[in-house]
Amino acid sequence: MASNQDPKEISKALVNIREQEDDELYFDPKTGKLVARSPNEIAPLDSDSVPATEMAREGFFRAG
Amino acid sequence: MDLARRLQLEDNLLRRHFYGFRIQDLQGGPNLGVVGTLTTNSARRYSLWIPLERFPGQAPRMYVVSPLLNDHKGNPLWEQGVRSDMHLLSANEHRHVQICHYQDSHWSIDVTLYKVVMKGRIWLEAYESHLRTGNTIDYYLGHM
């Protein structure tokens, strides 16, 4: 089962998402962890995981 | 949908997806808001407070109430005021940093608190990346 939860892998995925690459981000409610998936990932994801890619991709408010 | 019904639905959604999260004072009280603790992938815990006095008409504020946050150099983030490169608005009087999540122009009454908390979760992961590397948070999370 795909479960790339290493914080450094999450960091890389966030950067890739910001740069409009095809990485995906999921949230696992059972563990509270974020899960990164690269475009070539073929292993199945935990069925309870919920997608979080779009929330990362849409960005955050630029304050100031 | 009236506000009470909306808040009940929001509470149900939060409880289903974020363990320990709830809307306090749901039945009435002076401190209506979301409370809960998130655990990052490195197992650090952060408590959030999202007051709901202006929800859903406006984007609610979101504060990290515990622990008090420093930047990667150990300087308190609450002293640094508004920082667009860290996606932070002004901290409150209790030194709780405020995450800027949705811009008003991107907010609608349909946005759920689930999405707000999820943004907080993502921000915290980016914050820890900042602590490890010194890169500002907007290196990891783009701007709207």
Backbone of each chain as ProteinMPNN parsed JSONL, in Angstrom:
{"seq_chain_A": "MASNQDPKEISKALVNIREQEDDELYFDPKTGKLVARSPNEIAPLDSDSVPATEMAREGFFRAG", "coords_chain_A": {"N_chain_A": [[0.846, -1.188, 0.0], [0.512, 2.192, -0.89], [2.177, 4.612, 0.92], [3.592, 7.086, 1.355], [4.89, 8.854, 3.655], [6.951, 10.226, 4.676], [8.233, 13.17, 6.047], [9.978, 14.705, 4.449], [9.416, 13.838, 1.917], [6.823, 14.713, 1.704], [7.286, 17.444, 1.71], [8.622, 17.714, -0.752], [6.579, 16.966, -2.48], [4.724, 19.022, -2.011], [6.092, 21.224, -3.058], [6.252, 20.412, -5.729], [3.541, 20.319, -6.387], [2.895, 23.013, -6.094], [4.334, 23.956, -8.225], [2.836, 23.088, -10.253], [3.123, 20.472, -11.035], [2.361, 16.923, -11.377], [2.064, 15.663, -8.917], [0.371, 14.218, -6.118], [-1.604, 14.799, -3.18], [-2.729, 13.393, -0.189], [-4.908, 12.952, 2.64], [-4.884, 11.055, 5.511], [-7.381, 10.14, 7.528], [-7.333, 8.3, 9.588], [-4.782, 8.142, 10.643], [-3.996, 10.743, 10.685], [-2.039, 11.672, 9.073], [-0.385, 13.226, 6.269], [-0.185, 12.114, 2.915], [1.964, 11.551, 0.267], [1.874, 11.205, -3.233], [3.546, 10.273, -6.097], [3.527, 10.97, -9.666], [3.944, 8.498, -10.905], [3.142, 6.585, -9.203], [1.797, 3.472, -8.384], [0.831, 1.778, -6.509], [-1.896, 0.865, -4.389], [-3.98, 3.212, -2.611], [-4.805, 3.894, 0.798], [-8.159, 3.217, 1.528], [-9.625, 4.967, 3.048], [-8.427, 7.375, 2.828], [-8.438, 10.846, 2.019], [-8.637, 13.18, -0.655], [-6.305, 15.86, -0.907], [-4.997, 17.429, -2.595], [-6.0, 19.533, -4.227], [-6.545, 21.533, -2.395], [-4.017, 22.218, -1.57], [-3.025, 23.024, -4.025], [-4.606, 25.226, -4.777], [-3.651, 27.247, -3.3], [-2.64, 29.732, -0.834], [-3.763, 32.587, 0.958], [-2.288, 35.652, 0.033], [-1.048, 37.661, 2.244], [-0.844, 41.068, 3.41]], "CA_chain_A": [[0.0, 0.0, 0.0], [1.302, 3.43, -0.98], [2.035, 5.429, 2.121], [4.807, 7.862, 1.468], [4.549, 9.842, 4.655], [8.172, 10.88, 5.154], [8.039, 14.62, 5.925], [10.745, 15.287, 3.334], [8.685, 13.518, 0.689], [5.672, 15.617, 1.678], [7.832, 18.739, 1.285], [8.868, 17.67, -2.212], [5.28, 16.936, -3.161], [4.128, 20.362, -1.931], [6.779, 22.068, -4.037], [5.825, 19.978, -7.064], [2.157, 20.765, -6.581], [2.95, 24.47, -6.311], [4.888, 24.161, -9.562], [1.867, 22.539, -11.22], [3.427, 19.097, -11.44], [1.22, 16.02, -11.182], [2.047, 14.97, -7.637], [-0.897, 14.292, -5.403], [-1.532, 14.808, -1.719], [-3.907, 12.84, 0.463], [-4.928, 13.0, 4.102], [-5.406, 9.824, 6.084], [-8.031, 10.501, 8.796], [-7.052, 7.315, 10.649], [-3.472, 8.435, 11.247], [-3.762, 12.19, 10.698], [-0.867, 12.0, 8.273], [-0.475, 13.507, 4.843], [0.443, 11.085, 2.095], [2.335, 12.064, -1.049], [1.929, 10.232, -4.314], [4.158, 10.794, -7.315], [2.718, 10.618, -10.842], [4.13, 7.101, -11.321], [2.741, 5.699, -8.113], [0.745, 2.545, -8.817], [0.314, 1.024, -5.373], [-3.185, 1.42, -3.955], [-4.018, 4.132, -1.489], [-5.788, 3.516, 1.817], [-9.486, 3.618, 1.041], [-10.177, 6.057, 3.866], [-7.711, 8.619, 2.568], [-9.209, 11.856, 1.285], [-7.73, 14.013, -1.449], [-5.962, 17.194, -0.386], [-4.163, 18.088, -3.61], [-6.55, 20.806, -4.704], [-6.408, 22.552, -1.352], [-2.638, 22.704, -1.645], [-2.798, 23.65, -5.324], [-5.279, 26.524, -4.921], [-2.789, 28.23, -2.652], [-3.021, 30.396, 0.403], [-3.929, 34.013, 0.805], [-1.102, 36.486, 0.148], [-1.369, 38.752, 3.168], [0.032, 42.24, 3.36]], "C_chain_A": [[0.881, 1.237, 0.0], [1.092, 4.227, 0.291], [3.32, 6.201, 2.318], [4.538, 9.033, 2.383], [5.777, 10.527, 5.231], [7.993, 12.381, 4.99], [8.802, 15.243, 4.76], [10.063, 14.993, 2.001], [7.445, 14.4, 0.567], [6.135, 16.998, 1.206], [8.016, 18.782, -0.228], [7.564, 17.711, -2.976], [4.632, 18.31, -3.135], [4.778, 21.294, -2.947], [6.329, 21.704, -5.448], [4.402, 20.418, -7.369], [2.12, 22.258, -6.852], [3.446, 24.787, -7.718], [4.057, 23.485, -10.637], [2.29, 21.191, -11.792], [2.259, 18.208, -11.046], [1.252, 15.23, -9.885], [0.691, 15.158, -6.964], [-0.657, 14.217, -3.9], [-2.842, 14.255, -1.178], [-3.759, 12.992, 1.973], [-5.561, 11.711, 4.592], [-6.041, 10.138, 7.433], [-7.693, 9.536, 9.928], [-5.763, 7.662, 11.379], [-3.221, 9.932, 11.399], [-2.595, 12.608, 9.817], [-1.238, 12.398, 6.854], [0.304, 12.429, 4.093], [0.718, 11.688, 0.728], [2.342, 10.93, -2.042], [2.525, 10.897, -5.541], [3.309, 10.343, -8.504], [2.818, 9.156, -11.238], [3.687, 6.105, -10.259], [1.61, 4.788, -8.563], [0.166, 1.753, -7.661], [-0.977, 1.664, -4.878], [-3.054, 2.296, -2.718], [-5.01, 3.59, -0.463], [-7.159, 4.062, 1.428], [-10.106, 4.747, 1.849], [-9.496, 7.397, 3.602], [-8.573, 9.555, 1.732], [-8.236, 12.754, 0.527], [-7.527, 15.387, -0.832], [-5.186, 18.004, -1.41], [-4.702, 19.46, -3.975], [-6.424, 21.901, -3.664], [-4.983, 23.077, -1.288], [-2.433, 23.503, -2.929], [-3.439, 25.037, -5.406], [-4.535, 27.622, -4.175], [-3.394, 28.814, -1.398], [-3.017, 31.892, 0.157], [-2.59, 34.726, 0.973], [-1.459, 37.684, 1.01], [-0.438, 39.928, 2.938], [-0.032, 42.986, 2.032]], "O_chain_A": [[1.847, 1.341, 0.756], [-0.043, 4.485, 0.691], [4.041, 6.011, 3.298], [4.028, 10.07, 1.958], [5.666, 11.318, 6.168], [7.635, 12.836, 3.903], [8.329, 16.202, 4.15], [10.123, 15.798, 1.072], [7.06, 14.789, -0.535], [5.462, 17.642, 0.402], [7.626, 19.741, -0.895], [7.446, 18.399, -3.99], [4.046, 18.731, -4.133], [4.091, 22.064, -3.618], [6.058, 22.583, -6.265], [4.101, 20.84, -8.485], [1.398, 22.716, -7.738], [3.025, 25.772, -8.325], [4.497, 23.323, -11.776], [1.876, 20.811, -12.888], [1.285, 18.675, -10.456], [0.547, 14.229, -9.756], [-0.025, 16.127, -7.216], [0.333, 13.663, -3.423], [-3.923, 14.605, -1.651], [-2.659, 13.137, 2.506], [-6.64, 11.325, 4.144], [-5.32, 10.381, 8.401], [-7.757, 9.908, 11.099], [-5.667, 7.495, 12.595], [-2.338, 10.345, 12.151], [-2.205, 13.775, 9.816], [-2.258, 11.971, 6.312], [1.31, 11.91, 4.577], [-0.172, 12.264, 0.102], [2.769, 9.819, -1.728], [2.065, 11.954, -5.973], [2.474, 9.447, -8.374], [1.891, 8.615, -11.84], [3.856, 4.898, -10.43], [0.586, 5.257, -9.06], [-0.88, 1.122, -7.807], [-1.128, 2.884, -4.944], [-2.146, 2.135, -1.903], [-5.959, 2.897, -0.829], [-7.293, 5.225, 1.047], [-11.024, 5.415, 1.373], [-9.941, 8.433, 4.096], [-9.331, 9.124, 0.863], [-7.144, 13.049, 1.012], [-8.458, 15.994, -0.303], [-4.766, 19.127, -1.135], [-3.953, 20.436, -4.027], [-6.22, 23.066, -4.005], [-4.764, 24.25, -0.985], [-1.754, 24.53, -2.928], [-2.88, 25.934, -6.037], [-4.778, 28.806, -4.41], [-4.488, 28.451, -0.967], [-2.344, 32.387, -0.747], [-1.847, 34.456, 1.916], [-2.108, 38.62, 0.541], [0.628, 39.785, 2.339], [0.655, 43.991, 1.855]]}, "seq_chain_B": "MDLARRLQLEDNLLRRHFYGFRIQDLQGGPNLGVVGTLTTNSARRYSLWIPLERFPGQAPRMYVVSPLLNDHKGNPLWEQGVRSDMHLLSANEHRHVQICHYQDSHWSIDVTLYKVVMKGRIWLEAYESHLRTGNTIDYYLGHM", "coords_chain_B": {"N_chain_B": [[-30.468, 27.06, 4.441], [-30.404, 27.125, 7.968], [-28.24, 28.745, 10.394], [-27.71, 27.203, 12.677], [-28.236, 24.593, 11.85], [-26.381, 24.374, 9.817], [-23.962, 24.616, 11.26], [-24.107, 22.327, 12.803], [-23.889, 20.339, 10.87], [-21.34, 20.949, 9.944], [-19.872, 20.393, 12.24], [-20.26, 17.638, 12.445], [-18.907, 16.795, 10.143], [-16.307, 17.621, 10.658], [-15.689, 16.055, 12.921], [-15.714, 13.553, 11.795], [-13.512, 13.505, 10.106], [-11.297, 14.672, 11.326], [-9.751, 13.683, 14.016], [-10.797, 14.266, 17.27], [-11.469, 16.889, 16.816], [-13.899, 19.516, 17.163], [-16.831, 21.596, 17.275], [-17.069, 24.015, 19.609], [-19.347, 25.288, 22.121], [-21.602, 24.965, 20.62], [-24.309, 24.827, 21.118], [-24.875, 27.27, 22.01], [-23.327, 30.047, 23.613], [-20.45, 31.971, 24.607], [-18.123, 31.482, 23.198], [-18.035, 30.42, 20.536], [-16.633, 28.24, 18.313], [-14.11, 26.407, 16.458], [-12.237, 23.8, 17.819], [-9.297, 21.886, 18.277], [-6.671, 19.418, 17.855], [-3.929, 18.903, 15.796], [-1.767, 16.476, 14.396], [1.374, 16.344, 13.005], [3.234, 14.802, 10.276], [5.671, 14.284, 11.403], [5.038, 13.759, 13.931], [4.617, 15.863, 15.71], [2.534, 17.973, 17.702], [-0.115, 20.27, 17.273], [-2.283, 22.77, 18.349], [-5.339, 24.105, 17.285], [-7.408, 27.014, 16.94], [-10.417, 28.251, 15.864], [-12.321, 30.828, 15.663], [-15.814, 31.436, 15.246], [-17.446, 33.633, 14.787], [-17.952, 35.118, 12.497], [-18.52, 33.335, 10.547], [-20.74, 31.733, 8.204], [-20.318, 33.873, 6.489], [-17.95, 35.304, 6.153], [-14.461, 34.502, 5.723], [-13.257, 32.52, 8.337], [-11.045, 33.342, 11.058], [-7.944, 31.678, 11.733], [-6.097, 30.265, 14.213], [-2.981, 29.19, 15.591], [-2.762, 27.858, 18.6], [-1.215, 26.45, 20.299], [1.857, 24.798, 20.12], [3.484, 27.956, 21.004], [4.712, 29.547, 18.181], [7.896, 29.564, 16.588], [10.267, 30.894, 14.195], [12.638, 29.379, 11.86], [14.983, 30.231, 12.888], [14.565, 30.45, 15.493], [13.273, 32.709, 16.335], [10.405, 34.381, 17.632], [7.404, 33.884, 15.888], [5.112, 35.3, 16.291], [5.856, 37.852, 16.821], [6.468, 38.946, 14.426], [4.448, 39.884, 12.885], [2.363, 40.554, 10.029], [3.121, 38.394, 7.451], [3.626, 37.734, 4.27], [5.179, 35.882, 2.975], [5.18, 33.775, 4.648], [2.622, 33.095, 4.832], [1.062, 34.3, 6.885], [-1.08, 36.138, 8.995], [-1.679, 38.884, 11.275], [-0.744, 38.093, 14.605], [-2.719, 37.218, 17.51], [-3.641, 38.776, 20.697], [-2.723, 36.941, 22.458], [-0.439, 35.893, 21.481], [-0.771, 34.011, 19.555], [-0.198, 32.714, 16.449], [-1.629, 33.6, 13.305], [-2.938, 31.873, 10.699], [-3.071, 32.596, 7.287], [-5.465, 31.67, 5.207], [-7.777, 31.529, 3.277], [-8.381, 33.955, 0.833], [-10.461, 36.836, 0.868], [-11.749, 37.272, -1.563], [-11.767, 34.766, -2.61], [-13.35, 33.388, -0.966], [-16.353, 31.735, -0.156], [-19.729, 31.277, 0.975], [-20.116, 28.612, 0.864], [-17.813, 27.276, 1.443], [-16.349, 24.858, 3.441], [-15.724, 24.204, 6.957], [-14.175, 22.016, 7.212], [-12.469, 22.172, 4.984], [-11.061, 24.433, 5.711], [-9.705, 23.596, 8.046], [-8.217, 21.55, 6.914], [-6.523, 23.038, 5.298], [-5.096, 24.265, 7.304], [-3.794, 22.023, 8.314], [-2.127, 21.34, 6.171], [-0.597, 23.655, 6.031], [0.806, 23.466, 8.442], [2.482, 21.306, 7.949], [4.066, 22.403, 5.98], [5.176, 24.434, 7.487], [6.824, 22.98, 9.228], [8.599, 22.045, 7.367], [9.81, 24.451, 6.739], [11.107, 24.895, 9.188], [13.025, 22.902, 9.056], [14.536, 23.547, 6.805], [14.764, 26.308, 6.398], [13.642, 27.577, 4.269], [11.089, 29.833, 3.208], [7.547, 29.629, 3.869], [6.039, 30.045, 1.602], [7.565, 28.929, -0.338], [6.786, 26.356, -0.368], [4.018, 26.417, -0.406], [1.823, 27.845, -2.595], [0.596, 31.152, -3.587], [-2.683, 32.492, -3.497]], "CA_chain_B": [[-30.145, 26.326, 5.665], [-30.091, 28.079, 9.023], [-26.877, 28.64, 10.907], [-27.589, 26.088, 13.634], [-28.157, 23.348, 11.079], [-25.087, 24.396, 9.112], [-22.889, 24.338, 12.215], [-24.194, 20.915, 13.195], [-23.308, 19.562, 9.763], [-19.893, 21.199, 9.955], [-19.324, 19.668, 13.387], [-20.237, 16.218, 12.077], [-17.864, 16.596, 9.136], [-15.004, 17.746, 11.327], [-15.463, 14.905, 13.805], [-15.472, 12.363, 10.975], [-12.226, 13.525, 9.41], [-10.194, 15.145, 12.164], [-9.97, 13.107, 15.331], [-10.719, 15.203, 18.381], [-11.97, 18.222, 16.473], [-15.312, 19.764, 17.414], [-17.233, 22.991, 17.423], [-17.488, 24.234, 20.991], [-20.458, 26.229, 22.316], [-22.516, 24.766, 19.49], [-25.68, 25.051, 21.573], [-24.943, 28.619, 22.561], [-22.196, 30.339, 24.475], [-19.674, 33.111, 24.096], [-16.877, 31.099, 22.519], [-18.331, 29.535, 19.42], [-15.467, 28.084, 17.455], [-13.553, 25.07, 16.261], [-11.055, 23.478, 18.612], [-8.773, 20.556, 17.99], [-5.23, 19.283, 17.779], [-3.44, 18.169, 14.647], [-0.439, 15.863, 14.527], [2.036, 16.319, 11.711], [3.88, 13.533, 9.927], [6.797, 14.068, 12.309], [4.423, 13.472, 15.24], [4.441, 17.039, 16.558], [1.136, 18.307, 17.868], [-0.438, 21.694, 17.23], [-3.701, 23.0, 18.63], [-5.931, 25.191, 16.503], [-8.635, 27.672, 17.412], [-11.038, 28.944, 14.743], [-13.565, 31.457, 16.122], [-16.806, 31.378, 14.164], [-18.432, 34.712, 14.88], [-18.272, 35.681, 11.188], [-18.759, 32.243, 9.619], [-19.983, 31.5, 6.976], [-20.288, 35.037, 5.617], [-16.555, 35.679, 5.909], [-13.497, 33.468, 6.096], [-12.929, 32.629, 9.76], [-9.635, 33.383, 11.407], [-7.432, 30.392, 12.216], [-4.929, 30.503, 15.056], [-2.275, 28.081, 16.233], [-2.713, 28.308, 19.993], [-0.203, 25.686, 21.03], [2.729, 25.65, 20.926], [3.804, 29.244, 20.391], [5.585, 29.17, 17.069], [9.076, 30.339, 16.224], [10.768, 30.585, 12.859], [13.719, 28.402, 11.891], [16.11, 30.767, 13.657], [14.164, 30.513, 16.889], [12.609, 33.986, 16.627], [8.948, 34.183, 17.71], [6.673, 34.314, 14.695], [4.056, 36.228, 16.663], [6.423, 39.203, 16.839], [6.823, 39.359, 13.07], [3.298, 40.492, 12.24], [1.908, 40.004, 8.759], [4.216, 37.936, 6.581], [3.027, 37.036, 3.128], [6.029, 34.748, 2.598], [4.891, 32.688, 5.587], [1.157, 32.977, 4.858], [0.636, 34.648, 8.239], [-1.665, 37.429, 9.338], [-1.217, 39.317, 12.6], [-1.073, 37.242, 15.745], [-3.635, 37.855, 18.465], [-2.994, 39.298, 21.912], [-2.174, 35.814, 23.205], [0.745, 35.448, 20.739], [-1.117, 32.895, 18.684], [-0.071, 33.128, 15.054], [-2.846, 33.437, 12.515], [-2.664, 31.369, 9.355], [-3.976, 33.164, 6.299], [-5.847, 30.549, 4.361], [-8.569, 31.954, 2.133], [-8.553, 35.371, 0.545], [-11.887, 37.144, 0.852], [-12.292, 37.135, -2.92], [-11.874, 33.339, -2.904], [-14.205, 32.778, 0.04], [-17.798, 31.746, -0.378], [-20.402, 30.678, 2.122], [-20.132, 27.162, 0.7], [-16.554, 26.662, 1.884], [-16.588, 24.194, 4.717], [-14.665, 24.258, 7.966], [-13.293, 20.888, 6.879], [-11.431, 22.671, 4.082], [-10.226, 25.375, 6.464], [-8.809, 22.815, 8.903], [-7.276, 20.853, 6.029], [-5.487, 24.01, 4.931], [-4.248, 24.385, 8.477], [-2.963, 20.814, 8.366], [-1.112, 21.458, 5.123], [0.296, 24.747, 6.438], [1.684, 22.979, 9.505], [3.519, 20.469, 7.348], [4.983, 23.339, 5.329], [5.882, 25.12, 8.574], [7.909, 22.114, 9.688], [9.607, 22.07, 6.3], [10.522, 25.708, 6.969], [12.019, 24.709, 10.326], [14.138, 22.029, 8.648], [15.336, 24.042, 5.682], [14.877, 27.758, 6.366], [12.829, 28.139, 3.172], [9.819, 30.378, 3.67], [6.434, 28.717, 3.614], [5.543, 30.171, 0.231], [8.346, 28.019, -1.188], [6.047, 25.095, -0.39], [2.594, 26.665, -0.635], [1.675, 29.014, -3.451], [-0.336, 32.213, -3.22], [-3.932, 32.556, -4.287]], "C_chain_B": [[-29.822, 27.317, 6.774], [-28.736, 27.774, 9.64], [-26.717, 27.444, 11.835], [-27.437, 24.762, 12.902], [-26.808, 23.246, 10.37], [-23.955, 24.034, 10.066], [-22.926, 22.881, 12.678], [-23.589, 20.033, 12.116], [-21.791, 19.716, 9.729], [-19.223, 20.417, 11.081], [-19.22, 18.179, 13.061], [-19.09, 15.919, 11.117], [-16.471, 16.675, 9.767], [-14.7, 16.509, 12.168], [-15.134, 13.66, 12.998], [-14.05, 12.338, 10.429], [-11.042, 13.929, 10.271], [-10.464, 14.714, 13.597], [-9.806, 14.168, 16.413], [-11.211, 16.597, 18.081], [-13.46, 18.33, 16.758], [-15.56, 21.258, 17.387], [-17.726, 23.165, 18.856], [-18.561, 25.32, 21.039], [-21.457, 26.134, 21.165], [-23.957, 25.083, 19.879], [-25.861, 26.441, 22.147], [-23.813, 28.841, 23.534], [-21.318, 31.374, 23.828], [-18.474, 32.748, 23.237], [-17.122, 30.078, 21.425], [-17.107, 29.436, 18.518], [-15.005, 26.643, 17.383], [-12.318, 24.913, 17.133], [-10.593, 22.07, 18.233], [-7.263, 20.597, 17.871], [-4.869, 18.421, 16.587], [-2.05, 17.629, 14.928], [0.187, 15.783, 13.147], [2.7, 14.968, 11.465], [5.103, 13.249, 10.802], [6.338, 13.88, 13.747], [4.385, 14.663, 16.187], [2.973, 17.438, 16.574], [0.928, 19.813, 17.947], [-1.944, 21.832, 17.468], [-4.18, 24.229, 17.875], [-7.163, 25.743, 17.204], [-9.161, 28.501, 16.243], [-12.331, 29.564, 15.252], [-14.539, 31.611, 14.957], [-17.802, 32.522, 14.168], [-18.789, 35.289, 13.5], [-18.522, 34.611, 10.117], [-20.262, 32.054, 9.419], [-19.845, 32.709, 6.066], [-18.879, 35.495, 5.25], [-15.656, 34.518, 6.308], [-13.149, 33.607, 7.568], [-11.426, 32.748, 9.953], [-9.218, 32.002, 11.918], [-6.127, 30.64, 12.945], [-4.302, 29.181, 15.498], [-2.052, 28.505, 17.679], [-1.655, 27.575, 20.808], [0.543, 24.798, 20.045], [2.841, 27.052, 20.303], [4.897, 28.975, 19.359], [6.74, 30.132, 16.874], [9.435, 30.033, 14.781], [12.001, 29.677, 12.993], [14.949, 28.905, 12.648], [15.784, 30.851, 15.14], [13.503, 31.822, 17.292], [11.1, 33.796, 16.645], [8.251, 34.712, 16.465], [5.63, 35.36, 15.065], [4.551, 37.663, 16.682], [6.592, 39.779, 15.433], [5.631, 39.875, 12.275], [2.892, 39.779, 10.965], [3.124, 39.611, 7.915], [3.609, 37.131, 5.437], [3.868, 35.828, 2.74], [5.846, 33.544, 3.516], [3.389, 32.416, 5.67], [0.623, 33.219, 6.268], [0.031, 36.044, 8.272], [-1.211, 37.781, 10.753], [-1.649, 38.326, 13.673], [-2.07, 37.969, 16.65], [-2.884, 38.261, 19.731], [-2.384, 38.199, 22.772], [-0.935, 35.216, 22.523], [0.48, 34.236, 19.864], [-1.034, 33.37, 17.239], [-1.344, 32.787, 14.303], [-2.454, 33.035, 11.099], [-3.609, 32.047, 8.387], [-4.257, 32.115, 5.243], [-6.593, 30.997, 3.131], [-8.591, 33.472, 2.031], [-10.05, 35.653, 0.468], [-12.504, 36.925, -0.526], [-12.445, 35.674, -3.328], [-12.792, 32.629, -1.925], [-15.646, 32.802, -0.443], [-18.436, 31.056, 0.82], [-20.436, 29.156, 2.032], [-18.846, 26.489, 1.179], [-16.773, 26.086, 3.273], [-15.41, 24.388, 5.677], [-13.689, 23.095, 7.774], [-12.143, 21.37, 5.985], [-10.5, 23.631, 4.815], [-9.22, 24.608, 7.327], [-7.787, 22.066, 8.048], [-6.166, 21.802, 5.573], [-4.537, 24.233, 6.093], [-3.288, 23.214, 8.593], [-1.813, 20.895, 7.376], [-0.105, 22.54, 5.494], [1.278, 24.268, 7.487], [2.795, 22.102, 8.952], [4.557, 21.35, 6.654], [5.788, 24.116, 6.369], [7.046, 24.272, 9.056], [8.996, 21.989, 8.622], [10.455, 23.333, 6.419], [11.534, 25.554, 8.116], [13.245, 23.883, 9.923], [15.09, 22.713, 7.694], [15.612, 25.542, 5.713], [14.135, 28.384, 5.194], [11.541, 28.704, 3.746], [8.673, 29.471, 3.219], [5.905, 28.859, 2.197], [6.44, 29.461, -0.782], [7.582, 26.709, -1.374], [4.575, 25.29, -0.77], [2.425, 27.953, -1.419], [0.658, 30.011, -2.908], [-1.577, 32.137, -4.095], [-3.859, 33.702, -5.277]], "O_chain_B": [[-29.051, 28.252, 6.559], [-28.164, 26.703, 9.44], [-25.702, 26.749, 11.786], [-26.623, 23.919, 13.278], [-26.183, 22.186, 10.328], [-23.085, 23.234, 9.722], [-21.88, 22.277, 12.915], [-22.86, 19.088, 12.416], [-21.056, 18.752, 9.515], [-18.145, 19.851, 10.901], [-18.213, 17.539, 13.364], [-18.391, 14.915, 11.261], [-15.581, 15.889, 9.442], [-13.589, 15.981, 12.131], [-14.369, 12.807, 13.448], [-13.45, 11.271, 10.303], [-9.904, 13.565, 9.973], [-11.292, 15.299, 14.297], [-8.8, 14.876, 16.459], [-11.359, 17.411, 18.992], [-14.199, 17.356, 16.613], [-14.637, 22.069, 17.464], [-18.696, 22.526, 19.263], [-18.673, 26.15, 20.138], [-22.08, 27.128, 20.792], [-24.735, 25.556, 19.05], [-26.911, 26.746, 22.714], [-23.385, 27.907, 24.213], [-21.428, 31.629, 22.629], [-17.872, 33.623, 22.613], [-16.502, 29.015, 21.391], [-16.611, 30.447, 18.021], [-15.45, 25.783, 18.143], [-11.459, 25.794, 17.175], [-11.397, 21.194, 17.916], [-6.656, 21.665, 17.796], [-5.43, 17.343, 16.391], [-1.255, 18.263, 15.621], [-0.401, 15.22, 12.224], [2.721, 14.103, 12.341], [5.522, 12.098, 10.926], [7.154, 13.846, 14.668], [4.137, 14.476, 17.378], [2.258, 17.265, 15.586], [1.688, 20.531, 18.596], [-2.758, 21.119, 16.88], [-3.506, 25.258, 17.838], [-7.854, 25.047, 17.948], [-8.449, 29.345, 15.698], [-13.357, 28.885, 15.272], [-14.134, 31.882, 13.826], [-18.892, 32.395, 13.61], [-19.85, 35.897, 13.359], [-18.711, 34.926, 8.942], [-21.012, 32.201, 10.383], [-19.302, 32.584, 4.968], [-18.653, 36.015, 4.157], [-16.031, 33.667, 7.115], [-12.782, 34.694, 8.013], [-10.641, 32.309, 9.114], [-10.033, 31.257, 12.463], [-5.17, 31.16, 12.372], [-4.995, 28.194, 15.743], [-1.253, 29.399, 17.955], [-1.253, 28.033, 21.878], [-0.077, 24.12, 19.225], [2.343, 27.289, 19.202], [5.871, 28.273, 19.628], [6.585, 31.349, 16.981], [8.973, 29.045, 14.21], [12.359, 29.26, 14.095], [15.837, 28.129, 13.003], [16.616, 31.268, 15.946], [13.202, 32.025, 18.468], [10.557, 33.122, 15.769], [8.481, 35.845, 16.043], [5.296, 36.217, 14.246], [3.753, 38.594, 16.572], [6.833, 40.976, 15.278], [5.781, 40.263, 11.117], [3.053, 38.566, 10.833], [4.034, 40.413, 7.703], [3.144, 36.006, 5.618], [3.331, 34.846, 2.229], [6.293, 32.439, 3.208], [2.942, 31.604, 6.48], [-0.174, 32.432, 6.779], [0.545, 36.988, 7.673], [-0.436, 37.04, 11.356], [-2.761, 37.797, 13.651], [-2.237, 39.185, 16.557], [-1.665, 38.113, 19.827], [-1.624, 38.477, 23.7], [-0.441, 34.166, 22.933], [1.406, 33.522, 19.48], [-1.72, 34.315, 16.851], [-2.038, 31.821, 14.62], [-1.741, 33.756, 10.402], [-4.817, 32.08, 8.621], [-3.371, 31.729, 4.48], [-6.075, 30.855, 2.023], [-8.796, 34.175, 3.02], [-10.821, 34.792, 0.045], [-13.635, 36.454, -0.644], [-13.164, 35.367, -4.278], [-12.999, 31.419, -2.026], [-16.096, 33.768, -1.059], [-17.772, 30.348, 1.577], [-20.75, 28.483, 3.013], [-18.797, 25.266, 1.305], [-17.312, 26.747, 4.161], [-14.285, 24.686, 5.277], [-12.517, 23.192, 8.137], [-10.986, 21.015, 6.208], [-9.293, 23.641, 4.571], [-8.032, 24.929, 7.339], [-6.619, 21.964, 8.424], [-5.005, 21.405, 5.477], [-3.329, 24.374, 5.904], [-2.117, 23.388, 8.928], [-0.673, 20.562, 7.698], [1.098, 22.368, 5.296], [2.458, 24.618, 7.437], [3.926, 22.151, 9.436], [5.758, 21.091, 6.723], [6.96, 24.419, 6.145], [8.142, 24.79, 9.271], [10.175, 21.845, 8.945], [11.67, 23.293, 6.226], [12.668, 26.023, 8.023], [14.356, 24.134, 10.39], [16.301, 22.5, 7.752], [16.588, 26.003, 5.12], [14.012, 29.607, 5.131], [10.961, 28.126, 4.666], [8.823, 28.658, 2.307], [5.374, 27.898, 1.64], [6.104, 29.4, -1.965], [7.71, 26.041, -2.399], [3.968, 24.415, -1.388], [2.833, 29.023, -0.968], [-0.037, 29.758, -1.923], [-1.519, 31.768, -5.269], [-4.804, 33.926, -6.033]]}, "name": "protein", "num_of_chains": 2, "seq": "MASNQDPKEISKALVNIREQEDDELYFDPKTGKLVARSPNEIAPLDSDSVPATEMAREGFFRAGMDLARRLQLEDNLLRRHFYGFRIQDLQGGPNLGVVGTLTTNSARRYSLWIPLERFPGQAPRMYVVSPLLNDHKGNPLWEQGVRSDMHLLSANEHRHVQICHYQDSHWSIDVTLYKVVMKGRIWLEAYESHLRTGNTIDYYLGHM"}
